[in-house]
């Protein structure tokens, strides 16, 4: 790939966030409301997504889009045409939701019809009688009671799970205590992990098989298993980063060498730029996100964070190339760039396994590598500095002797 094509690709990459911001206005529009108390009265329709935050949120009307809310108390009795994403100390949802509910909080009570899935995490979860869930129920919490109807599967991780309603297909749970009360029914299999046997009342039914195993969340792996898992995770990390290094070095070999060399040649500019990017971009992205919720363009913030994550990962790879090259230079050995990359990755990631020290080394590698990447990109974009023009010799004056 020529330098011109490389720079053109970088320009399109830089324009990607702007293109996202130019998406149809309807995709970006949202109704943002905040305060001590946010209320959507009955009979009121919000034409798009509603973002609500405050001490208390009451939604008694209709939302044509999705509801995204965070408050101490959230009470939803109205209709939501799409999804609900809510977090709060106490959350009550009794109105119909046509899409999926994702909810987290201290005390959760759900009693309305749900068109798709219900995903809940809380200290106390109560799926009341009469609740209908079109697809799956996924929950985790301290105490959970399911007395409604689940259209497909129930997956749970809880201290205590009481099943009083019906599940059309399978139940898979990891619990301390499991109780199937009279009237409970499971259309498929019951597979649960617990240190205690489940209490299944005579009036409860399981159409498939019942499988009992040890609780997974109380199982502690042995020291040998932890060591093996750590080693396998390290191998996967090295392989993944090496593949990324191939994508950087093979098509952009000269650029990769310049960027990795910049770490040793100009460490202070690399350090400053790397720290500036890691600290400045998230702050700027947060400001753009908040402003974008009001005037549009919030995808720019997400795009900026995604580009920062990609840059940080590539920066780590460049730091590994620099580390491997420095090691071979100390040994006075000429090595292939890919071998330098592999040796550098093995060294850096191995040190990264050491508590405290490893974290510091990883952060340093990302900071210096990211700074070197930004510095080299800037210089490649700007192009080489033109040489100063050489002045023409002054015309000879008649009668002046010319030096030999």
ZIZIHU-V429336 format. One record per residue. OMEGA is omega as a letter, one per 40 degrees, with the letter a starting at -180 (999 if undefined). Layout:
BEGIN
OMEGA, OMEGA
END
This chain:
BEGIN
a, i, a, i, i, i, i, i, i, i, i, i, i, a, a, i, i, i, i, a, a, i, a, a, a, i, a, a, i, i, a, i, a, a, i, i, i, a, i, a, i, a, i, i, i, a, a, i, i, i, a, i, i, i, a, i, i, i, a, a, a, i, a, i, a, i, i, a, i, a, i, i, i, a, a, i, a, a, i, a, a, a, i, i, a, i, a, i, i, a, i, i, a, i, i, i, a, a, a, i, i, a, i, a, i, i, a, i, a, a, a, i, i, a, a, a, i, i, a, i, a, i, i, a, a, i, a, i, a, i, i, i, a, a, a, i, i, a, i, a, i, i, a, i, a, a, a, a, i, a, i, a, i, i, a, i, a, i, i, i, i, i, a, a, a, i, a, a, a, i, i, a, i, a, i, a, i, a, i, a, i, a, i, i, i, a, i, a, i, i, a, i, a, i, a, i, a, i, a, a, a, a, i, a, i, a, a, a, i, a, a, i, i, i, a, a, i, a, i, i, i, i, i, i, i, i, i, i, i, a, i, i, i, i, i, i, a, a, a, i, i, i, i, i, i, i, i, a, a, i, a, a, a, i, i, i, i, a, i, i, a, i, i, a, a, a, a, i, i, i, a, a, a, i, i, i, a, a, a, a, i, i, i, i, i, i, i, a, a, i, a, i, a, a, a, i, a, i, i, a, i, i, i, i, i, i, i, i, i, a, i, i, i, i, i, i, i, i, i, i, i, a, i, i, i, i, a, i, i, i, a, a, i, a, i, a, i, i, i, i, a, a, i, i, i, a, a, a, i, i, i, i, a, i, i, a, a, i, i, i, i, i, i, i, i, a, a, i, i, i, i, i, a, a, a, i, a, a, i, i, a, a, a, i, a, i, a, a, i, a, i, i, i, i, a, i, a, i, a, a, i, i, a, 999
END
